[in-house]
Amino acid sequence: MSTSSQQTIVLKVGTYVLQQPNGKLDYNLIQELAKTIAELRQRGHEVLLVSSGAIGAGRERCTVLPNPPQAATPSKGRKELGIQQMLAAVGQVRLMQIYSEFFQEHQILVAQVLVTRADFAKRQSYLNIRNTIQQLLHFGILPIINENDVVSTEELPFFGDNDQLAVSFAALAGASHLFFLTSAPGLLVREKQADGSFEDVVLSEVKQVNQELLQHCQRPGTNVGRGGMESKVRAAGKSISFGINAYITAGKEPNTVLKILDGAQVGTHFVAHGSKLRGYRRWLAAGALSQGELHVDAGAEQALRVHKKSLLLSGVCEVQGNFSAKDPVNIFNLQHELIGVGLAAQSAQALRVLLQQSETNGHTRAVIHRDDLFLADGHL
């Protein structure tokens, strides 16, 4: 794939990539990353950087303190979560300082953008984020994005890893390409050789993410990052259904991004098959939090998937939750598979009343208009 026209490109770099084997930040890598992004901008592209590494950077800084907390994980309880948040608070400052210094060599001003999952839940806050990103890009400032670990809690919704965060920002920004820079050269699969042995090879192209593909993923979860290959593949699956080409490639060689854009077959390319999102659909895809559920019958599912129709009340089997009109709700089929998400035309209470009525005229009204509907389109 070769491109010369201006594109919006999102790069996501993980903790493993940013660190050396000894756990310290890899300054040479960050310098090369800055050089690559500078080249992308010189080619006329707009770039957003989603960067992990705050907790790791904080752990590095805290080694000067007595008894530095080096083995805490965010799933061991409130005390350990507090330690992680402390490390993130210390490390985010250090990480941005380093980025600022290296990008200054290319006369690039950087901006810190810290968000939580809840910031995407309401449309107004989502629009505020989008407007800020648009202004930063307009003035040639590089947004460096991370989840705000300091305020994320188990009681509040959170992205959990920056792979999903990167997808949300790629959708928000109307990006054409999303690159996951990882510690692996791409998605590795086991292939049988002529001598009967098996060898790991990089899968060059993916057109659909399914359970068979996910079996090739390495188990996620290490003490230096919350994502894993499965998380990246799932995120890439979402991206391509949003009309965004996604790539998993070697993060220790940032210039592979340039090679891929020049047409080289490097890493794993997840081929976009959906249409570019517009309006409400972009917000629904980027991270609107569902406030309830609608379960629909087979006829309604076919009308949505095949005929691209609005969801009518006659196809609704069950209403769950206490959502209001214009709230986002998830739509499930009879097998409890996610079909999509849309904005409810009526409240949950009103829908339950209508379902209990025997008059047929009430059952022809639209519960979700097709213009307010985003179909999952098979992504996991």
N, C-alpha and C positions, 0 to 999 in steps of 0.2 A: 504494500500500500504506500503510495507516494502522494504527498500533498504539498502544494506551494501556496495556496490561498490562506488567508488569516483564519485561524482556528482558536477556539477556547480549549485549553488543555489543563487537566488536573493531574498533578503528580502526588502520589501518596507514598511516603517513605516510612518504613517501620523501625522499631527499636533495634532489632538485630542488625539492620543495615547501618544505622547511625553509630553503633558501638563496635569497638574492637573486641577480640576474644576475652580480654581482661576486664571487660565491662566499662572501660573508659570511652569517652566520645572519640570518634574517628574524625579528626580535623581534616585530614587529607580528603576523606570522602565528602565531607561537607563542602570543602573547597571545590571539588569536581562537580558536585551537585549545583553549586552556585554558577559555575562556568557553563554548565549545560543549560540552565534556565536563562542565563544571559544570552546564549546563542538562540534559544527559542524566541526570546523577545526581539532579538535583532532580525529574525525572520518574519516578524510581524504578528506572532502569536500572542494571545493573552494567556497568562499562566496563573494558576492557583496551586499552592503547595500545602498539602495536608501532612503534618509532621507529628509523629509520635516522639517519644524520647524524653519527655519532661521528668517522669519518675526516675528513669535511669540517670539523667543528668543530675537530679537532686540527690540520688544515692551517691554519685561520685563526689559531689560537693560535701555531703555530710560525713565523709570518711575522716574529715578533720575534727569531728566532734567525738567525744567519748562514747563508746558503745554505739556505733552507727547502726541503725536498723536496716540490715541488708537482706533479710529473708522474709519480710512481710509479704503477704499476698492479700488481695482485696476480698477474698471469700472467707477469711478466717474469723470475722467478727468486727464489731464496731471499733475496738482499739486498733486493730491492724489496719482497718480502713482509714482511720485517722492518721496513722503513720504514712500510708500511701499518699493521702492528701497533703500532708506536710511536705513530703518529698516532691510532689508535683508543684507545690507553691514555690519551693526553693529552686527546683530544676527548670521551671518555665522561664524564669528570669534569666538564668544562665544560658538556656537554649536560644532564646531570642537575642541575647547579647552576641553570641557566636554567629548566628545567622546574619545579624546586622553588620558585623565586622566583615564577613566574607562577601556579602552582597555589595557592601560599600565599595569594594575593589572594582565593581562593574557599574558604579554610579546608580545602583538600584536601592531605592528606599523600601523598607519592609514595614508591614503592619501586622500586629498581633490580633487574631480573631479567635476568641474563646467562646464556645457555645455549649449548650446542653441539649439533650433530646427534647426537653420541654420547650425550647426556643422555636422548634419547628412545629409544635403542636397546634398553635393558633395561627391563623392566616396573617393577622396583622404583624405579629412578631417575625414570622417568616418573611413578609414583605420588607420589614425593616432590615433584616439581614441581607436580603437580595439587593436592596437599594445601597447599602453600605458597600457591598462587594462591587457593584456597578460603578460607584464613585471612585473606589480605590483603583480599579482597572482603568477608568477614564483618565485618571491623573498619573498613570504609569507606576503605581505603587503595587508591590507584590504582597498579596494576602497570604499570611502563614497561619494555618488553621489547626486548632487542636480542640479536643473535648475539654471542657472545664472540669477537671477531676476534683478540684477543690470543693466545688459545691454539689457534685454528683453524689447521690446517696442511694441506698438500696430501696428507700421508700419512693424515690422519684424515678421517672423513666430516664434511661440513659442509653447511649449508643452501644457501650460495652467494648467496642474496639473502633479504631479509626478507619477500618475498611468500609463499614456502613456509613460512617460520617463522610467519607470521600464520595460515595455514591450520591448521598443527599446533596452535597455541594456541586457535584457534576450536573445533577438534574437542575438545581437552582440556577446555576450559571449558564445553562444551555450548552454545556460542553459537547464537543465532538469526540474527544478522546480522554480516556482515564487510564493512567499507568500506575500499576502496583509495583513499586520497586522493592524487591524482596531478597532474602538470603539465598533463594533458589534461582536457577536460570530460567525457570518456567514451571508449568505443571508437568510433573514427571509421571510417566506410566511405565509399567513393566512390560517389556516385549521379549518374546521368545526368539532366541538366536538360532542360526543354522545348526550349531553344535548341541542344541537342546538346553543351553543355559539361558538365564534371563538377565536382561540388562535394563537399567533405567534410562529412558530417552525422553526428551522434551516433546510434548504434544504441541504441534505447531499451530493448530487451528481448532476452535470449538464453536459450534453453531447453536448448541443447546446444552444447558446444564440440567442433568438429571441424576438420579440416585446412582446409576452405574458410574458416571463420571466422578461423583463424590467419593466413591470407594477408593479412588487413586490418591486421595488427599491424605497428607500426613495428619496425625492426631494433633489438634491444636492445644495450646496451653503450655507456656514456659514461664520462668520467673522474670523474663525480660520483656515480655509482651503479652497482650491479652488475645491477640488474634492467632491465626494459623492458616495453613493453606486452604483448609475447608472454608474458613471465613472469607478468604479472598475469592475463591471460586463462586461462592454464593453471591458475594457482592458483584462480581463480574456478570453473573447471570441476571441480576437485577438491571445492571447497566445496559446490557444489550437489548433488553425489553423496553428500555427507555429511549432507544435509538442512539446509544452511546457506545462506540467501540472501546473495548477494554483490553488491557494487556497485562500479563504477569511476566516480569523480566528481571534480570539480575540487577539488584540495586547497587552493588559494589562497582558497577560500571554504568554510571548515569548516562554516559553518551550513547548507550544503546537506544535511548529514546529518540535521539536524532537519527540513528541508523534506521529505526523502524519507520519513522516519518519519511525517510528517503527511499523506502521500499524494501529494505532488508528483511528477511524472514528470521527474526530473532525473538526468542521467548515464545509465549503462547498468546495468540490473538483470539479474543472472543468477539465474534462478528456480530455487529448490531443488526437486529432484524425488526425492531419496532420503529415507529415514527417519532420524530422529534416532538417533545411535549410542549403544549402551549397552555397558558392561562391556569385555571384551577387544576388541570391534570398534572401540571408540573409540581404544584404544591402537594397534591395528593400522593404523587410518587416520591417526592423529596422527603416526606416524613410526617404528614398529618397523622395525629394520633387518633385511632378509632375510639369512638365513644359508645359503640354498641355493635350488635350483629343482626344481620338479616339472613335467614336461611330460606333458600328458594328451591323450587321443584325443577325437574329436568327440562320442562318446556321453557321456563324462564332462563335457565342456564343457556339453552340453545339460542334463545332470542338475544341474549347478551353477547355470547361468544361468536356466533355465526352471523347473525343478522344485524349486530351492532345497534340493537334497539334500546329504548329506555326500559327500566325495570318497572313493571306494572304490579299493582297490588294483588292481582289475581295469581301471580306466581310466587307470592310470599307465603311460606309455610309457618314461620316462627319469627318473633321479634324478641331480641334480648337486649337488656340494658335500659337506661333511662335517658336517652339522648334527646336533644332538642332539634327543632327544624334547623337545617343548614349545618348540622354537625356531621363530621365524617364517620361513616360506619363501614365495617367489613361485610362482604357478601360471601356466603358459603353455599356450596351445593349440598345435596343430600348425603354425600360421602364426607362431609365436613372438610372439603378442600376449598382453599381460598380462591374465589373467582376474581375478586377485585375490591375496590374501595370507592365509595361515592358519597356525595352530600345528600342527606335525607331531606326530602321535600316536606315531610311532616315529622312531628315528634313521635317518640316511641308510644306515648300514651294515646295519641290520636290514631296511630296505625293499629294498635290493639283494638280500639273501638271499632274501626272500620272492618277489621277482620271478623269481628263478631257479628256484624250486620249481615243480614241475608240478602239485601238488595244488590242486584248485580251491577247497577250503574256506578256504585261506589268502587267497584273492583276494577274499573277501567282506568282509573287515574294513575299517574306516574308517581312511583315512590322515589325513584332516582332518575333524573333526566339524563339522557346519554351524554349531554355536554358537561355534566358534573360527575362523570364516571371514568375511573381508570381501571382497566382490566389487568389482572396479574399476568396474563399471557404466558402462563406456564413456568415463570421463574419461581425458584424455591424460596 
